[in-house]
Structure formats: structure tokens, C-alpha cells
Amino acid sequence: MANEYALAYAPPREIDRSLLPVLAFIGLLLLIFVGLDAFSPPPLVAQFGGVREASRSDALRQVAYLSVAAMIGIAALQRFGIGMLRAVPVSMGLLLAWCLSSALWAPESSIVLRRAGLEVIVVVSLMLSVETIGPMRAFTIWRWILAAVLLVNFLSIPLIPAARHAAGEIDPALVGNWRGLYGHKNVAGAVCAITAMLFLFTRNGARNWMGIAIALAACLFLAMTHSKSSAGFLVVALGCGLLYHHGWRDGLSRAVLVTGAALLVVVLAVFVLLDADALARKLEDPSEFTGRSAIWAAELHYIADHPLLGSGFGTFTDTKSQSPLHNYVSGSWVDAVSHGHNGYLQVLVTIGGIGFALTVLAAMVAPMRRFWALDHGDAFKPMLMALFVFSILHNFMESDFLEGDGVTWVSLLLVIAALNAAARRHSLTSR
């Protein structure tokens, strides 16, 4: 079967130039999925199982991201000229502009500008990289980098004590859980789930023995992290990827699949309404959902008081007394919370209802339109569907949307970039 994403043949004079975006993309992925402080979790462990993120103002980190972004920008400018701006979807550009503009009403504008600046760098760098080197090649590079990360994680367990959560954690349930080179077992679990999806969906199908073996190893490490959210959402995401692969062949199949999905959503909504009282009691109990319910309750109260603009991008974490939830909880535990454990609520808190609408448009509606319009014809877009579903579901229990270089958010960005590049190539081919 022809590969519509295969890179066109590059004449000899372009080979050296093509190495620049590849090397820059590898460097970007290493910064995101390995980082500059591997096996060195932040010293202050946050309440409710979270960990404090590394400071966004870290000079070395800033220099590293800016250097990689410059290399990617130069390569994209050489190849596309000013047309490289089309690599960033309009909806995503509007969202980034809103995040930056929230500095106008945030209590500490420098925090917003610094963190929104990182967000812009990461988003634009990823979009330009996928556009420049092609979706298939980009995902192949990403796949093997995650395979190397998985190998390092396994080797670290018997050799490096920090590869497991140690005694002294505020949440004693974390002790002994595997986390590999990451600061928290939930991050390690998400990376393992993403690795499994990347290797299970390939062109080789049942003959993909190596991909299946690596995916099983990723699932084993995921099990040892005890990251229940990632494990559960992985199963659902794989099912959605398979449904997309087998059901997205013609108009009738699409209609049947979408109708079934809509009925499932309706059934779940009815179940929630019928059991609303029990759900409300769980949310009111701080001990439920490993403490997440206390954070969610505070977020909901803040959103009710600030429905449109929010507190400003990036002001939720590591702001201590300036945290938007500071006056909505009893005690000072909110000063140490690293994220809101729900991407949807955290977006509403930080950039308000307007920013939430832009996030839904850029991160959900636009990709879903691409999935509807594009014929997949192979295992590539079913893999994108699985990654997309995992990222959307993961945000119900963790805060991934607009999290700078957060691994799940970056995975969603790569899916959006691949769909955008594929649609543009399809349009050019049709013309």
C-alpha cells in the first residue's frame, strides 16, 4: 500500500539541510521526555500525590528550548519561507494569543509571560518540526526515543534508588511505585501508555512482533507504576483506535460508529444524573479520588466567581500565596499543589470560559474534524485516534492541557500537528 506520508526524494544538495530539523526534533523530544534533571525529582513533594514542577525560570532550561527552537525555525524558514506559519492551526494560534493576553489581568504578569512564552515555544517548535520532516518520520523518531526511555527506566529500577518512590513521601501509598527517570509515577505511567500505543499501531499488523513485545514491556512498567488512570484510559484508547481502524471506511460505517458513540455518551450522562447524590457526596469527601475532590471543589468555587477571564495563564501552580485557590480552601496545603488533577477545570481557573472555549476548539473540535474528513487507509491515523482519545480522557484525572512541555500535552500536540500536515498534503495532492 502506498504511503501517502512518505517523504519525497530529496536531491543531494538538500540532504545536509534536512539533517538540521531532524537533529533539532530529536533534541526537542529529549528535552521533553528525558529533561535536564532525570532521576532528580523536585525536593518538595506536593500534597495529594503531586510533585512540584521544575521552575519555569530555570536559565539552562530556557537556553536549551530557545536553542532548539531556533534550529527548528531556521530549517522551516529555509524550506517554506513565510509559509511556515501555516504549520500552526489558526485555532491554536488564537489560543496561544489568549494565554499571552491573560497577563493583562493576572496579579503577577511576569509569571504569565514567562510560562506562556514556554508554551508558545513548545507548540510552535513541535508544529514546525512535524511539518518540516513529515508526520511519519517524526513519529518514527518519537517512537524509538520512547523505546530508549523505556529501556533506561527498566535498567534504572535495580540500579538507581530514585527510580522508585522512596519512604518519606507525603502520600505513603506512593512508596515503592516505579517512576523511572521521571519525578512521579503518574508521569511515568502516561509515558508507558503512550509508548504502548505507538508500538501497537504499525503497518505490520500481527507480524509486528517487535512492536508488540515493546508494547507489552511498556504495559509491564505501567503496571508497576500503579498509575490507575493511565492504565484504564489506555484500554479505552486502544479500543477507540481499533474501532476507527475498522469502522472508518465509508459513510455508512462512520454514521454507525458515531451513532453508537453518541448513545454511549447519553447512557453515561443518564447514569451520572441518576447517581448524582452519591457523586456529590464523593466530591465533598476530601479523602475520595486520592484527595482530588478537595482541589476540584475549590476550583469549582473559583470558576463560579470568575467565569470569563480566569486568574491568568500558568498562575495555578508554584505561586504559593498568589495561587487563585488560596482563599477558597482552609489551610495552606494549596500552596504546594502542583496541578489541579483535571485539565478542564484548571483551564477554566487560569484562562476562564473564553480560554476554555478556545482550548476545546483547538485541542478537540479541530482534530475531530480532521479525523472525520481524512481516510486513514493504514494504521497511522488509528494510532493518532488512540493517542487523541487517551489525551482527552487523561485530562479528567490529570492537568495536561497547556502544560508547557508536559508529556501528555506534547503527545496531543504531535497528533494535532500530524493531522494538520496530513490534511495540507492531501489538499495539495487533490489540487
N, C-alpha and C positions, 0 to 999 in steps of 0.2 A: 504494500500500500504506500502510495506517495506520501511523503512527509511535507505538509504544507508549511511547516515551520522551519524546515531545514535552511541553513544559511546559504545564501547564494555564493557561488565560487568567487573568491577574492583573487584578483590578479597579483602577481608577485610584489608590485610596488605598494600594495595595501596590507601585506601580511604583517610587517613590523608595526604599522599603525594599529592594526587590530589587536595587538598584544596589550596595548595600554588599557583599554576598557576591561579586558579580561582580568588583568592583574589588579586593577583598581576594584573590580567587583569582588574578587577573592579577598582583598584586604578589607572591604566593607563588611562582608559576611563574617570574617574572622573577628572584627571589632564587635559585631552584634552577638554572635553565637559563642564566642570564647571570651572576648573582652580583655581588658588590661589588668584585671585583678582576679584571674581564675584561681580557685581554691582558697580565696581570701574573702570570706563572707564579711559583710559590714559588722563592726563590733557591737552595735546596738541592735538587738533583736526586738522587733516590734510586737505589739500586742496582737492576739488572735492569729498567730501563725504567720504573720508577715515579716518581712525584713526591710530595713531601711535601705533605700537605693543609694548608690554612689552619688556623690554630689554632681549636679549638672555643671557646676562651675570648675570642675577639675581641669586644670590647664592642659595636661598631657592628653586627656581625652578630647578636648576641644581641638587641639592641634591635629590629632590623628584623624578626626572626622573631617575637618576642613581640608586637610591634605588629600584624602581620598576623594572628597567631593570635587576638588579642583581637577584632579586627574580625570574623573568621570566627565566633568563638564567640558574639558578640553577635547576629549575624544568625541563626545557627542557633537560639539561645535564643528569639529573637523568634518564629521560625516554628514550632518544635517543642516548646519548653519543655524539661522534663527528658527528654522522649522523644528528644532529640537524641543521647543516649548510645547509642541503638540503631544509630547510624551506624557505630560501631566494632564489628566482629565480636568475639564472645566469645573466639575463639581468638587474635585479635590482641591483645586486652586482656590475656590471660594471658601472652602472650609479652613484652609491654612490662613487665608487673609482674615477670616473672622477670629481665629485664635490669636493672631498678632494684634488685631484691633482691640481685643479684650484688655490690653494693657492700659487703655484709656480710662477704664473704671475700676481696675484692680487696685487693692490697697497698696501693693508693692509692685510697681510696673517693671522693675528690673528683673524680678523673678519670672514674670510672664514673658518678657522679651528674650531672656536667656533660654528658657525652656522651649518656647515657641520657635526660636531660632534653630535649636537642635532638631525639632520636629520637621521644619522646612528642609533642613539639610538631608535628613534621613529619607524623607519622602521623595524629594527631587532626585537624589542620588540613585535610589532604587528604581524609580521610573525610567530615568535616563539609561541606566545600566541594562535593563531588560530590553529597552527599545534599541540600544546600540548593538548588543551582542546576540539578540534574538531570544525568544522565550524558551525554546527547547534547550539551547546551550546554557542559558542562565540557570535553568532548573537542574540540568545535569551537574553543573558545578556545585550548586547548593546541595544536591543530594549527596555527593561524595564528601563534602565538607562535614555534613551531619553524620555520615558514616564514620569519619575520622574522630569526631567528637564522641560518638558512642563508644568507640574502641578505647579512647582515653578515659572515659567515665568508668568503664569496666575495669581497666587496669588500675585506676586510682583507688578502688574500694579496698583492696588488701594492702596498698602501699601508702596511702595518704589518709591520716585520721580525719582531716577536714572534709573528706568526701562523704562523710555521714554526719547527720545532725548529732551533736555531742551533748553530753549531760550539761545542764545549766540553762537549757532553753526555757523561756518563759512558759511555753506550751510543752509540758512533759510528753505529750503524745508524739512529738516530733523526734524524740531521741531514738537514734538507730536507723532512721529512714535514710535511704540513699539520696544524695543530691549531686554527686559527681563534682564537676568543676563549677557548678552554679551555687548561688548563695542560698537557695531554698529549694526544697523538694518539689514544690508546685511548678517552678520554672523547669526543673529537670524533667518532670513528668510531661509537661507540654511539649518540650523538645523531642522527647521519645515518641510521643503520639504523632508529631509532625513527621519524624523520620520514618515511622511505620507506614504512613500514608504515601510518602514519596517513593518508597521502595515497593509497595504492593501494587500500585498503579503504574505499570510499564507496558511497553508494546509487546513484551514476550509472553504475556499471559501465564498459563500454567507452567510453561517451560522456564519461567523466571525463578529458578531455584536459588540463585544468589540473592535476588531481591527479597524473596520470601524468607530466606534464612536471616538476613539482616533485619527485616521487619519483626520476626519472632524474637530476635535478640533485643530489639528496641522495646517490645512489649514486656519482656522479662525485666528489663531495667525499670520500666514504668511501674510494674507490679511492686518492685522493691522500694520505689519512692513512696508508695501508699498515697499517690495522688488520685483520689477517687473521682474528682471532676474530670480530669483528663482521660482516665480510663473509660468512664461512662460515655463521654462525648465522642471518644474515638470510635466506639461501636456504632453510634448513631451516624457519625460522619461517613464511615465506611459503607454503611447501608445506603445512605443517600448517594454516594458516588456510584455504587453498583446500580441503583435504580436509574440514575441519569445515564449510565452507560447502556443499559438495556432498553430504557423507555424513551429515550430522546431521539427517535429515528424518523418520525413523521408527525404530522399534525394531530392525528388521532391519538397516537401514543402520548404525546405531550398533554393533550386535553385530559386523558385518563389519569395520568400521573399527577397533574396539577389538581384535578378534582379530588383525588384521593388524599393529597396533602392538605387541601382546604378542609376536607371532612375531619381529618385528624386534628387539625388546629381547633375546629369547632368543638370536637369531643373533649379536648383538653380544657378549653375555656369553660365548657359546661361543668366539667369535673371540679375546676377551681372554684366556680361560683357556688356549687352545691356544698363544697367543703370550706367555704370562706371563713367560717368561725374558727375552725381548727387551725387554718393557715394563719389567721390573725393572732391566735394565741401563741403559735410558734414564733412569729415575728416579734412578739412582745417579750419573749423569754430570751435574755441575753446569752444563755447557755446553748441555745439552738444554733445550728449551722456553724459550729466552731466559733461562735462569737460574732459572726457576720450580722446577725439580726440587729444587734445594738448599733452597728455602723449604719445599716440600711435605714433604721428608724430615724437616726439623726439626719441622714441625707434627705429623707422624705420631708422632714420638717423644714429643712433649709430650702428645699426646692419650692415648697408651698409659699414661703416668704419671698423668694427671689426667682420667679418663674421664667423670666425672659433672658436676662443677661448673665446671670451666674456670678461667681466670685473672681473670675479671671483664669485664663489657661494656666495649668500647672501649679495652682495655689493649694491643691488638696493635700499634698504630701511634703514633708520636710520643711514646713513653715511654722511649726510649733504654735506659739500664741496667735499667729496670723492665720491659722487654719480656719476655713469657713465654718467648720463644725464646732469650733471652740466653745461657743455659747449655747450649743444645742445638746450637750452631754453633761453629766455630772462626773466630776473627777477630771484628771488631766491625761487619761490614757490616750485621748485623741491626738495628743502631741506626738506620739510615737507610731501612729498608724501609717503604714507605708502605702496603702491604697484602699479603695472603697469596697473591694471584693464584688463589684458589679460595674461593668463598664458603662452601662446605660445610665445608671444613677450618677456615676461620677462625672459623665459628660454633662448631665443636667446641672450638677452642682457647679462645675467650673466654667462652662461656656453657655449655660442657660438653654431655654427652649429653642431659641433661634439656632444656636450652635448644634443642639441635638438634631434638629431637622436637617441641617447641612450634613451632619455625620451620617444620618440614615440615608440621605441621598447619595453621598459619595461612597460609603462603605457597604451599602446593602442594595439600594434600588438600582444604581448604575451597573454593578456587577451582575445582578439578577437579569437585567435587560440583555446584557451580553450573553449570558448563559442561554436565554430564551432564543436569541437570534442566531447563534452560531451552531452549525452542525459539528459534532465532535469527530466522528469518523475514526477515532482511535482511543487510547487510554489516557491521553493527555488532559483533555478537558474534564472527564470524570474525576481525575485526580484533583484538578482545580476545584471542582464542586465539593469534594470531600474536605479539602483544606478550608474552603469558604464556610461550609456548614460548621466545621469544628471551631473556627474562629468566632462565628456569630454566637454559637452556644456557649463557648468558653467565657464570654463576657457576662453571662448571667451569674457566674460564681467568682470571676476574677475581673480586674480592671485592665483591659487590653487596649481599648480604643485610644488612639492618640498618645500612646505611652512611649514616645520617642523611639528608642531602639529596643523596646520590649519584643521578645521573640515571637509571641503570637500575633501582635500587631504587624510586625515585619512580614510574617507569613501571609497575612491578609493583603498587605501592600503588594507583595510579589504576585499574588493571584490577580489583583486588580491590574497591575502592570502587564501581566501576560495576556489577560483578556483584552486590554486596550490595544496592545501591539498586534494581537491576532486579528482583531476587528479591522484595524487600519490596513494590515496586509491583505485581508480578504476584500476590502473595498478597492484597493489598488489593483488586485488581480481581476476583480469583476470589471473594472473600467478598462 
